[in-house]
Amino acid sequence: MARLPMLPTHPERICWGCDKYCPENDLACGNGTIRTPHPVELFGDDWAEWSLDAGTAAPPTDADVS
């Protein structure tokens, strides 16, 4: 899959579900019936930093579970 633009101008106009990047009203891949949102729409403008933080978090230990 191609790299996503970090902060697209109008992410709501495009389906981000595959490499075709179809307009939201003309999905060509048949990958469901709704468009796939860009991460900025789901997680906010700092989505790239948030996703990097999640990958470096330590796994929970027995002391963390109560």
MIFI-169016 format. One line per field, with one value per atom (N, C-alpha, C): atom name; y, z, x; residue in three letters; residue number from 1. Coordinates in steps of 0.001 Angstrom, whole numbers. Atoms other than C-alpha are relative to their C-alpha. Layout:
BEGIN
atom = c(CA ...)
north = c(Y ...)
up = c(Z ...)
east = c(X ...)
type = c(ALA ...)
seq = c(NUM ...)
//
This chain:
BEGIN
atom = c(N CA C N CA C N CA C N CA C N CA C N CA C N CA C N CA C N CA C N CA C N CA C N CA C N CA C N CA C N CA C N CA C N CA C N CA C N CA C N CA C N CA C N CA C N CA C N CA C N CA C N CA C N CA C N CA C N CA C N CA C N CA C N CA C N CA C N CA C N CA C N CA C N CA C N CA C N CA C N CA C N CA C N CA C N CA C N CA C N CA C N CA C N CA C N CA C N CA C N CA C N CA C N CA C N CA C N CA C N CA C N CA C N CA C N CA C N CA C N CA C N CA C N CA C N CA C N CA C N CA C N CA C)
north = c(-1173 0 1242 -1237 3485 746 -786 5877 1011 -983 8048 1389 -1356 11808 298 -246 13067 846 -885 15911 421 -373 15847 1158 -1178 18986 -358 423 17265 -1522 1459 13676 -630 536 13252 -224 133 13386 -1269 1147 10212 -1228 1264 6549 -431 328 5523 -1496 1427 1764 -806 718 772 1008 -894 2201 812 -730 3515 1404 -1309 6448 594 -408 6707 1181 -1016 9676 -690 614 9044 -463 387 8728 -947 888 6359 -1052 1005 3393 -1097 943 1163 -1366 1255 -1570 -1040 954 -3159 -440 323 -3184 562 -481 -2766 1039 -960 -173 1414 -1336 2755 276 -376 4671 -256 171 3989 1369 -1329 7144 35 -251 8609 3 -10 8205 1362 -1329 11986 220 -129 11708 -779 846 8993 443 -222 10052 1437 -1394 13778 298 -460 15803 -621 595 14121 -1523 1449 10606 -728 685 9796 -164 113 10536 -989 913 8638 -1452 1375 5542 -465 359 5616 -288 228 5880 -1358 1284 2845 -1158 1067 762 -162 68 1562 -233 193 1035 -1384 1277 -1683 -852 860 -4698 7 -17 -4890 -1129 1023 -6769 -490 526 -8796 1072 -1061 -5746 991 -932 -3690 -534 616 -6146 -180 154 -5903 -390)
up = c(0 0 0 79 -802 1332 -1229 1999 -3 -143 3275 156 -304 3152 1471 -1435 6711 343 -260 6645 -1321 1259 3475 209 -100 2747 282 -183 2475 57 -74 3733 -180 96 3765 -1436 1409 -57 -662 612 -632 887 -729 357 89 -234 1886 185 -251 1867 -862 863 -973 -787 776 -3482 -1059 1039 -5775 431 -526 -3511 -787 753 -5093 665 -593 -4632 908 -986 -1683 -566 585 -3975 -1186 1145 -6562 349 -458 -4839 -1051 1101 -7507 458 -396 -5454 495 -527 -4061 1411 -1363 -602 991 -874 1298 -699 594 741 504 -509 2690 -149 161 2391 1281 -1130 4643 364 -374 6626 137 -219 6807 1513 -1448 10239 653 -589 10761 373 -318 10725 1261 -1152 13377 1260 -1160 15656 172 -113 15007 -731 745 13564 468 -516 15778 -103 131 14579 -192 267 13426 1292 -1266 16832 924 -853 18607 -393 431 16482 304 -357 17076 1487 -1442 20829 346 -286 20775 -313 375 19092 950 -910 21738 1444 -1368 24801 503 -615 27181 209 -249 27475 1477 -1401 30688 772 -872 33575 977 -995 36347 1019 -959 38613 -544 605 36127 33 16 36271 1428 -1366 39370 10)
east = c(837 0 887 -761 1255 -69 -11 2146 -1130 1069 -681 597 -438 -280 -283 136 167 -1225 1129 -2379 -652 640 -4495 -968 850 -6489 -1453 1390 -9885 -68 -22 -9572 -1372 1351 -13344 -460 385 -13464 526 -680 -11411 -172 -34 -11645 1457 -1404 -8305 218 -45 -8988 948 -932 -6637 831 -877 -4171 -730 734 -6930 -395 391 -7925 -1171 1190 -11389 -700 873 -13711 -1013 873 -16029 -1333 1286 -19053 135 -220 -17493 1055 -960 -15818 136 -228 -14242 508 -635 -12573 -992 966 -15724 316 -415 -14145 -1029 1062 -17405 -851 921 -20074 224 -297 -18623 1488 -1396 -15376 774 -904 -12412 554 -499 -11539 1517 -1421 -8062 247 -280 -6363 -189 177 -6502 -1469 1417 -10306 -360 296 -10278 731 -858 -7420 470 -404 -6850 1298 -1167 -4000 1309 -1242 -1391 -12 154 -2275 1318 -1266 1246 809 -708 2788 -693 763 11 262 -216 508 1427 -1370 4271 111 -25 3712 -591 643 1417 939 -912 4114 1159 -1134 6708 -421 478 4523 405 -378 5632 -1247 1151 3345 -370 400 1308 674 -598 2861 -1060 943 1185 -366 262 1487 -1030 945 -593 -1433 1323 -3497 -475 505 -5637 -1455)
type = c(MET MET MET ALA ALA ALA ARG ARG ARG LEU LEU LEU PRO PRO PRO MET MET MET LEU LEU LEU PRO PRO PRO THR THR THR HIS HIS HIS PRO PRO PRO GLU GLU GLU ARG ARG ARG ILE ILE ILE CYS CYS CYS TRP TRP TRP GLY GLY GLY CYS CYS CYS ASP ASP ASP LYS LYS LYS TYR TYR TYR CYS CYS CYS PRO PRO PRO GLU GLU GLU ASN ASN ASN ASP ASP ASP LEU LEU LEU ALA ALA ALA CYS CYS CYS GLY GLY GLY ASN ASN ASN GLY GLY GLY THR THR THR ILE ILE ILE ARG ARG ARG THR THR THR PRO PRO PRO HIS HIS HIS PRO PRO PRO VAL VAL VAL GLU GLU GLU LEU LEU LEU PHE PHE PHE GLY GLY GLY ASP ASP ASP ASP ASP ASP TRP TRP TRP ALA ALA ALA GLU GLU GLU TRP TRP TRP SER SER SER LEU LEU LEU ASP ASP ASP ALA ALA ALA GLY GLY GLY THR THR THR ALA ALA ALA ALA ALA ALA PRO PRO PRO PRO PRO PRO THR THR THR ASP ASP ASP ALA ALA ALA ASP ASP ASP VAL VAL VAL SER SER SER)
seq = c(1 1 1 2 2 2 3 3 3 4 4 4 5 5 5 6 6 6 7 7 7 8 8 8 9 9 9 10 10 10 11 11 11 12 12 12 13 13 13 14 14 14 15 15 15 16 16 16 17 17 17 18 18 18 19 19 19 20 20 20 21 21 21 22 22 22 23 23 23 24 24 24 25 25 25 26 26 26 27 27 27 28 28 28 29 29 29 30 30 30 31 31 31 32 32 32 33 33 33 34 34 34 35 35 35 36 36 36 37 37 37 38 38 38 39 39 39 40 40 40 41 41 41 42 42 42 43 43 43 44 44 44 45 45 45 46 46 46 47 47 47 48 48 48 49 49 49 50 50 50 51 51 51 52 52 52 53 53 53 54 54 54 55 55 55 56 56 56 57 57 57 58 58 58 59 59 59 60 60 60 61 61 61 62 62 62 63 63 63 64 64 64 65 65 65 66 66 66)
//
